[in-house]
Amino acid sequence: QKKNIISICRFVDQKNIFEIFKIARNLPIYNFIILGDGYLYSKALDFLNKKNINNVYLLGNKKDVFKYLYLSELFLSTSLYEGHPLSILEAMSIGLPIVASKVVGNIDTITDNNSGIFYKLGDIKDAKICIERIMQDEKLRKKISFNSLNRQRELFSTEKMKRSYISLYKKYL
């Protein structure tokens, strides 16, 4: 009956998944669902077992990520850096509020205190505060959810991205 916080990422250094586990350890009232796989998967399992963290669920790769997004209340990204964070865009496309590390890529995708909330990378306490702000304030959660969905549709829809790429290719051809 716990509320779900979701992350979708490769289990690689860039995604900083061990930070998710540290955040989860400090928020045992929520389930942390992580979709993905990678070379750090077995180390991740060992870490969770060693630290006795029982509210993190590593579900591996899934074909229908939207099934899991719809079962979640919030999307969490702990990346060290991003290019164009597709998993955040997927979460935004259904209006999930976002809590993300304040790093390149994330700062280009969401706007702080509008379509998501940034926390200082590596600051577990700050991440916890940001998550609790959204999860405990219905009005704020609805505002960020609404703005998240609208920002994705206005700036990052498939049609908008297609036009941008075509324009870019034409410029250099």
SVG drawing of the C-alpha trace seen along z (x, -y; Angstrom):
<svg xmlns="http://www.w3.org/2000/svg" viewBox="-4 -27 34 37">
<polyline fill="none" stroke="black" stroke-width="0.4" points="0.0,0.0 3.0,-2.3 3.2,-4.9 5.7,-4.3 8.7,-6.4 10.1,-5.2 13.4,-5.5 14.2,-4.1 17.8,-3.8 20.8,-1.7 22.8,-0.3 25.9,-2.3 28.0,-4.8 26.5,-7.8 23.0,-7.0 24.3,-7.1 21.9,-4.3 23.5,-3.9 22.3,-7.4 18.7,-6.2 19.4,-3.4 20.7,-5.9 17.6,-8.1 15.3,-5.1 17.0,-4.1 16.0,-7.5 12.4,-7.3 11.2,-3.8 7.5,-4.9 7.8,-4.7 8.6,-1.9 11.4,-2.7 10.8,-0.9 13.8,-0.8 13.5,0.4 16.6,1.2 19.7,3.4 23.5,3.0 26.8,4.0 26.2,2.7 23.1,4.8 24.7,7.5 26.6,4.9 23.3,3.1 21.7,6.3 24.6,6.9 24.5,3.3 20.7,3.5 21.2,6.9 24.2,5.7 22.6,2.5 19.2,4.3 17.3,1.8 13.9,3.5 11.9,0.8 13.8,0.9 12.6,3.2 14.9,3.9 12.6,5.1 15.0,5.3 14.2,4.2 10.5,3.9 8.9,3.5 5.9,1.5 7.5,-1.1 4.3,-3.2 2.5,-0.4 4.9,-1.1 4.9,-4.9 1.1,-4.9 1.5,-3.0 3.9,-5.7 3.5,-9.0 6.9,-10.5 9.9,-10.1 13.4,-10.3 16.6,-10.9 19.9,-10.8 22.1,-11.0 25.6,-12.6 24.9,-14.1 22.4,-13.5 22.3,-14.1 18.6,-14.2 16.9,-12.3 14.3,-10.2 13.1,-8.5 12.3,-11.9 10.4,-12.9 8.4,-9.6 7.5,-10.4 6.6,-14.0 4.4,-12.7 1.9,-11.3 2.3,-14.2 4.5,-12.6 6.2,-15.1 10.0,-14.9 12.7,-15.1 16.1,-15.2 19.7,-16.0 20.6,-19.5 22.9,-18.5 23.4,-19.0 20.5,-17.5 18.1,-17.5 18.3,-21.3 17.6,-21.6 14.5,-19.4 12.6,-20.5 12.3,-23.9 12.9,-24.0 9.8,-24.4 7.6,-24.3 7.8,-21.1 10.0,-19.4 12.3,-20.0 16.0,-19.8 18.1,-18.6 21.9,-19.1 23.7,-16.0 25.1,-13.9 22.9,-15.6 20.7,-12.8 19.0,-15.1 18.1,-17.6 16.7,-14.9 14.6,-13.6 13.3,-17.1 12.4,-17.6 10.6,-14.2 8.7,-14.8 7.6,-18.3 5.9,-16.8 4.6,-13.7 3.1,-15.6 1.7,-18.6 -1.2,-17.7 -1.5,-21.2 2.2,-21.3 2.1,-17.8 -0.8,-18.7 0.8,-21.9 4.1,-20.2 2.3,-17.3 0.3,-19.7 3.4,-21.7 5.4,-18.6 2.9,-17.3 2.5,-20.7 6.2,-21.3 6.7,-17.9 4.0,-18.5 5.1,-22.1 8.8,-21.5 9.5,-17.8 6.6,-16.1 7.5,-13.7 6.2,-16.1 8.2,-19.0 11.4,-16.9 10.9,-15.6 10.7,-19.2 13.7,-20.3 15.8,-17.4 14.8,-17.9 15.6,-21.6 19.0,-20.8 19.8,-18.3 18.7,-20.7 21.0,-23.3 24.0,-21.1 23.2,-19.4"/>
</svg>
